Amino acid sequence: MEETLIYPLPARAWLDVSIAALRGNAAELQRRTGLPLIPMVKANAYGVGVAGAVGALESLAPLAYGVATVREGEQLRELGIVRPVVVFTPLLAAEHERAATADLTLALGDPDSISAWARTGKPYYLAIDTGMNRAGAPWRDLTDLRDVVRKSPPVAAFTHFHSAESDSQSSQEQVARFLDAIAKLGVEIPLLHADNSAAAARGVGGRGRWGAIRPGVFLYGVGRGLGLDARHVVSLRARIVDIRWIEPGDTVSYGATYSAKRRERIATASVGYGDGYPRAVSDRATAMLHGRRIPQRGLVTMDMTMFDVTDVPCEVGDVITLIGGDGGPELTVEGIAGLAGMSPYELLTGFAERLDRRYLEG
Ligand SMILES: *Cc1c(COP(=O)(O)O)cnc(C)c1O
């Protein structure tokens, strides 16, 4: 993170997004694998902000961008993106026209959908399911697919690992199923890929056979101990809007779950679960204030969260860092998510629209 933090914004709460770290994470995966990127920027780039994310990634010349909905694809076009944009979620046929108008590429595995989409003349990626049982053509039986794929060949084919972060053996099994399915189709497909962040970082996939990687979460700073460590990207910050002294026995927030044992100075930060700071961390989290850790007190409310600042001189308007760095120890996305019993993906994608996103080059 940057050394000196200045907060020129009037904002009550915001995300600081390090563009350099995001780009660095992407470049590192690209360098390690020697493969071009299909960065996943679905769900507003995992909550980080899609405009900033593609701004950071464009200079790496990605092969395509991955999204989950037609609307997300349209947003990339509105941002001026002219590269292929792939929708990796099955669409209803009723959405095809809108998807074609935005010049999107679909990920398809169902013969009827492929026939319907082929009429638009737009490209598609063939989705092969090798164990997720979520979407894509089931690897075991591709007989229904063969004719339609020969008639309308895909520009790429892919599969998706279910346990890439923990289980190399299941990933190898999925690779074998995928390559077997492709061979059985008997169609030349110019681009094959499978690796998500964990597979790319650990090198568990079918290196040598792939023409691209599809990283998501690693780009946004989540992924440690996978052979590669992601640099921290997102910090959640909020201003102190109220400070008061409470007496022993006084309680804080709804339900009075916290009761003070001493005279305490309580600061209210203008951020809550309505911004995506998880309520489940209530009475257990710490945050950073002027480089020091402060304990969180009472239930996190929708718009405000209270902290014990007895030991840290501060005033209204000062900035509390709830996730990320403040010149002191870092509060990681994984750490806060773990405390909340959430996945880091869920924490990131839960950041609300009402948070400003500030993109920092540092
Ligand atoms: C979301 C997604 C990815 C990225 O997964 P990460 O674990 O975030 O790297 C890759 N491929 C597909 C099909 C996805 O839906």
The ligand as a MOL file (V3000), in Angstrom:
LIG
                    3D

  0  0  0     0  0            999 V3000
M  V30 BEGIN CTAB
M  V30 COUNTS 15 15 0 0 0
M  V30 BEGIN ATOM
M  V30 1 C -15.7260 -16.9030 -11.8360 0
M  V30 2 C -15.1120 -17.8120 -12.8030 0
M  V30 3 C -13.7170 -17.9290 -12.9000 0
M  V30 4 C -12.7610 -17.2360 -11.9540 0
M  V30 5 O -12.6570 -17.9510 -10.7450 0
M  V30 6 P -11.6670 -17.4550 -9.5820 0
M  V30 7 O -11.7160 -18.5240 -8.5780 0
M  V30 8 O -12.2410 -16.1600 -9.0750 0
M  V30 9 O -10.3440 -17.2550 -10.2060 0
M  V30 10 C -13.2030 -18.6940 -13.9280 0
M  V30 11 N -14.0200 -19.3530 -14.7840 0
M  V30 12 C -15.3620 -19.2900 -14.6950 0
M  V30 13 C -16.2000 -20.0530 -15.6670 0
M  V30 14 C -15.9610 -18.5400 -13.6980 0
M  V30 15 O -17.2850 -18.4950 -13.6000 0
M  V30 END ATOM
M  V30 BEGIN BOND
M  V30 1 1 1 2
M  V30 2 1 2 3
M  V30 3 2 2 14
M  V30 4 1 3 4
M  V30 5 2 3 10
M  V30 6 1 4 5
M  V30 7 1 5 6
M  V30 8 2 6 7
M  V30 9 1 6 8
M  V30 10 1 6 9
M  V30 11 1 10 11
M  V30 12 2 11 12
M  V30 13 1 12 13
M  V30 14 1 12 14
M  V30 15 1 14 15
M  V30 END BOND
M  V30 END CTAB
M  END
